[in-house]
Amino acid sequence: MSNIHFEKIALIGIGLIGSSLARVIRREGLAGSIAIATRSAETLKRAEELGLGDSYTTDNAEAVGDSDLVIVSVPVGSSGLVALEIADNLKSGAIVTDVGSTKASVIAQMQPALPTSVHFIPGHPLAGTEYSGPDAGFAELFTNRWCILTPLPETDPEALAKLAAFWEACGSRVDRMDPQHHDLVLAIVSHLPHLIAYNIVGTASDLEQVTKSEVIKYSASGFRDFTRLASSDPTMWRDVCLNNKDAILEMLGRFSEDLASLQRSIRWGDGDALFELFTRTRAVRRGIIEAGQEVDAPDFGRQAAVSRTGSN
């Protein structure tokens, strides 16, 4: 059992991240009680059937009462509304954090609504799968994955240290980053790859001269992996695009320039340029494996993840 312990943790949103948190909090003994809130009565009922918490409600304000740690796991576009709903019911000294993939917009939405008597520390665990909902979670989701905290200038160091220790107890490696820098980094390592995947899969589905059955029947591993990304939660990714617009547009511009350069290399038969690019990018893959963020196995190492999710 971890030395980090909260009397009560409130989880607002019980999808992949929220339900994985519920499982690891229970496993590691990180809370005396877990309060779960979600706007969907059906989702809430499923969370209760799975035994993910100790109390269940569709009222966010009710869930956060007396909570020492509140974790908001909703699409980033809903962050401001949640902050408004819970503001008057937050316990003085409570830590309020989130798991959103954009940080500057979440801060802009949540900070004005939250009382100064709480410690608001935005966060983002870099962990996920293409699945969603309370059944999708598993306690090992955060193991050896980075969680980036983007504290504000006035953030209390003791509260920050406690939140960092919580994420470490969940299995994460914790780093701290400026919110704007976070959004730029995530635009290239997460947001742009998803947008490219959505676009490629959309292009394939639009090709009238290729029937849908042929796209599915003959899909090679490259296309299959794009479809995995492109099957991610549409609400979440819509909100990411709308809330990290500037950084995403910057990265899309760079990508478009590089794509044009690749197009020229192919058009003019510049084999040296193609070989140099493919060699350089291959090294990036090796670096990710060496950093422990991937395993060197076929299918991007997903067989290990499948066996974990199947054990819930």
N, C-alpha and C positions, 0 to 999 in steps of 0.2 A: 504494500500500500504506500502511496506517495505521501510525503510530508505536506504537500499542498492540499488544503482542504477548505471548502466553502460550506457554510451551513446550508445555504440554498442557492442553487443555480437555476436561472430561468432561460429556457431555450425558446426563442421566438422564431418559428419556422422549423419544420421537422422533415425536411427533404433529405437529400443525400448527406449534406454536411451536418445538419442538425441531428439527424438520427445516428450518424456515426459518432458525433460528440456524446449523445446520450449513452451509447454503448460503451465508449471508452471511459467516460466519467464513472459509470457504474463499475466497470471492471477494475479501475484503478482506485476506487474509493475517494473520488475527488469532491464529493458533495454529500451532505446529510440528506438532502432531498432534491429532486429534479422536477421543476415545473415546466410543463410543455404547453405552448400556445401556438395555434395555427388558425387561419381564417376559415379553413374548410372543415366542416363537421365530419365529413367522410374520412379525410386524412387524419383528423384527431382520433376518430374511432379506431382506425388501423394502428395508430401509434399506441393506443391503450391496449389493443389486442396483442401487440408485440411486447408489452410491458416496458416501454422505453422510459417512462417517468413515474412520478409519485402522485402528481396532480395534472389535470388536463382541462384546458379551457379554450374557447374561441375569443376570449377577451384578453388582449395583450396587457392591459393595465392590471388586471387581476393577477396575472402570472408573475409580474415583476414585484409585487408587494413583498417586502421583507427579504428580497433576494440580494445576496452579496455580489453576485456576478450575473450579468445579463448579456447573453450572446444573441445578436440579431442575425438570423440566417435567412434573409429574404432577397428577392431580386433588387438590385441596387436602386432602381427607380422607386421602390416602395419605402426606402429607408427613412425619408423625411416624415412620412405619414406615421410610421411606427414610433418614431421619436416623439411626435406630438401626442400620440395615444398613451405612451407610458410615462411621460415627463412628470406628471403630478403624483404618480404613485411610486416613484423611485425612492429607495431608502438612502438617506444621507450617507455618503462614503462608499456607496456601491460602485463597482467597476462596470461600465457599459462598453461593450465592444461589438464589432461586426465581423463578417467574413467575406465582404464584397470584393469583387475583382477590380473595382475602381475605387480610388481613395479620395481624391480631391472633391469629387461630386458628393460622396457620402458625407464628408466633413461639412461641406456647404449646406447639405440638407439637414443633418442631425444636430450639429453643434448649436445653432441658434435656438433650437427647441428644447434642449436638455438643460436642467438646472446646474448651476455652478457647484452645487453641493455633491455632485457625483464626479467620478473619474471617467471621462470619455476617452478611450484609447482605441482608435480604429485598427483593424487587423485584417489580414488576408492569408489563410492557409492555402498554399499552392498544392492542393490535393483534390482529386475528383475523378469521376468516371463519366461515361456518357449516360449513365442511368440516373433516375431521380425518384423521389418519393421515400417514405419511411422504410420500405422494404429494401431499398438500395444500399443503406448504410452498413458499415462494418467497422469494428473497433480499430482495425489495423490501418485504416485509411490514411492516417497522418504519420505513420511510422517512417522515419528518416526523410520526411518531406519538409520543405521550408515553410515557416509561417512568418510573414513579414508584418511587423508592427510599425505604424506610422504615427508616433506620438506627436502631440501638439506642443508648442513651446512651453506652455504652462503645466504640462503633465507632471503629476507627482511621481518622483522616482521610485518610491516604495510601491505604489500601485502598479507602475510599469514592470517592476521586477516580479511582482506577484503574478501578473498576467503572463509574463514570459515563462515563469516557472510552471504555470498551468499548462501552457502549450507544450512545454518540454515533457511534462508528465503524460501528455497525450501522445508522445512519441515524436513530436516535431523538433526540427532544428530552427531556432529563432534568430531572425535578423531584424534590424531597424533601418528605416529608410524615410527620406523625405517624401511626402505624398505625391508631389508632382513627378519626382524621379521614379517612384513606384509605377505610376500610370504609364510613363514612357517605356519602362522596361517590360511591363506586362503587355503593352501594345504589340511588341515584337515577339515575345516568347509565348504568348497565349492568344491574344485577340486576333492578330493577323493570321496565324495558322488556321484558326476556326473559320474566319471569313473566307480564306482561300478554299477551305474544304467545302463550305456551304456553296461557294460559287462554282467549283468544279462539279460537284454532284448536281447542282441546278442546271449547269450546261449540258451534262449528260442526259438529264431527264428531258431537256428541251430538244434534243436531236431527233427530229421526226423520222429521219432515214434509218435510225437505229431503234428497234423496238425495245420496250422496257425489259422484256424477257431476256434479250441478248445482253443488255447491260448487266443484269443480275447473273445470268448464266456464265458469262465469260469474264466476269470481273477478276482482274489480277490483284495481287496483294496490295499494290499501290492504291488502286481505287477503293478496295475494301477498307483500308485504313482511313481514307478520306471520308467514307460513309460513316465510320465510327465517330469521328469528330462532328460530322454534319448531323448526327442524330441527337446532339446535346439539346438541353432544354431551351426551346425557342424564346420563352419569356425572359430568361436570364440573359441570353445573348442579344436580344433586342435592347434590353436595358444597358448592357455593357456598351454597345455601339452608341447609344444616345448619350451616355454619361462619360464616355472617354473619347469624345469625338475628335478633339484636336490632336491628341497623340496618335489615334488610329489613322486619321487622315495623313499625318506626317509619315507614318510607316507605310501606308498604302502608296504614297508618292514615291518613296525610296524603292519600294518593291517594283512599282511600275517601271522606274528607270532601269533597274537591274534586269527586269524581264525584257525590256527593249534591247538591252545589250546582249542578252542570251539569244534573242531572236536574230540579231545581226550576225552573231557567231555561227548560228545554224545556216542562215541564208548564204553566207560567204564561205561556208565550209572550213571555218577556222577551228580545226581539231585541237590545236595547242591551247586555245582559250577555253574550249570545252573541257579538255582534260584537266587544266589547271583549276577550273571551278569545281569540278566533281571531286578532285583530290582534296581541295581545301574544305569542302563541305563534309567529306567523309571523316576528316579529323575532328569536326565538331561532334559528330556522333560518338566517336571514341572518348572525347572529353566528358560527355554527359555520362557515359557508362563508368568512367574512372571516378567521377564525382559522386557515384552512388545513387544517381537519380534515374537510372535505368539498368536493366540487366541485359547481358549479351546473349539473347535467346531469340529464336524465331518468333514471328508475330508480335514484335515489340515487347516480348516478355509477358504477354497478357495471360498466359496459362497460369502463372502464379496467382495473379489477381482473381482469375476465375475460380480457382480452388478456394481462395479466401472468401469470396462473396457467397460461394455455395455452402459455406459452413454456418451461415447465420441461422 
